[in-house]
């Protein structure tokens, strides 16, 4: 079992940039059916990364938790069957 889960973020609201609290993450674009391939992005030592599919600019902000975003509510969660 994995010790580390990579958070996934979406940009349904179409904002130009999203601040996040991690440097390794996945971007899904918008949520299905408007998503793009779920791409792993790594900022490395940088504080910014642009998604090559949707052009969302992700900015690292140390004060945010691993699943926090600014603006809020951009954490992607898989829908589970009821």
C-alpha positions in Angstrom: 0.0 0.0 0.0 1.2 3.5 -0.8 2.4 5.7 2.0 2.0 8.8 0.0 -1.1 9.8 -2.0 -0.7 12.4 -4.7 -3.5 14.9 -4.6 -5.5 15.6 -7.8 -6.8 19.1 -8.6 -9.4 20.4 -11.0 -10.2 23.8 -12.5 -14.0 23.7 -13.1 -14.2 27.4 -12.3 -11.7 28.3 -15.0 -9.5 30.5 -12.8 -6.1 31.5 -14.2 -4.1 30.2 -11.2 -4.5 28.0 -8.1 -2.3 28.0 -5.0 -1.7 24.6 -3.6 0.3 23.2 -0.7 2.3 20.5 -2.5 4.9 20.4 -5.3 3.9 17.0 -6.7 0.3 16.6 -7.8 -2.0 15.7 -10.7 -4.2 18.0 -12.8 -7.4 16.6 -14.3 -8.5 19.9 -16.0 -12.2 20.2 -15.4 -14.3 17.3 -14.0 -15.7 14.6 -16.2 -16.8 14.7 -18.9 -14.7 17.8 -19.6 -11.5 16.5 -18.1 -8.2 16.0 -19.8 -5.7 13.1 -19.3 -4.9 13.1 -15.6 -1.3 14.3 -15.8 1.4 14.1 -13.0 3.1 17.4 -12.5 6.2 18.1 -10.4 7.4 21.6 -9.6 10.8 20.4 -8.4 12.5 23.4 -6.8 10.3 25.9 -8.5 7.2 27.5 -7.0 5.1 27.4 -10.1 4.0 24.9 -12.8 1.7 25.3 -15.8 -0.4 22.3 -16.8 0.4 21.5 -20.4 -3.2 20.5 -21.2 -5.4 23.2 -19.7 -2.8 25.9 -19.0 -3.8 26.3 -15.3 -0.9 27.9 -13.4 -0.3 26.1 -10.1 1.6 28.0 -7.4 3.1 26.4 -4.4 2.2 28.1 -1.1 3.9 26.6 2.0 1.1 27.7 4.4 -1.5 25.5 2.6 -2.1 21.8 3.5 -1.7 19.0 1.0 -5.3 19.1 0.0 -6.0 22.9 0.4 -6.4 25.3 -2.5 -6.7 29.0 -2.9 -9.3 29.8 -4.3 -10.9 26.9 -2.3 -12.7 23.8 -3.6 -10.3 22.7 -6.4 -9.4 19.3 -4.8 -10.6 16.6 -7.1 -12.3 13.6 -5.5 -13.4 10.5 -7.4 -17.1 9.9 -7.3 -18.0 6.6 -5.6 -20.9 4.4 -6.5 -23.7 4.5 -4.1 
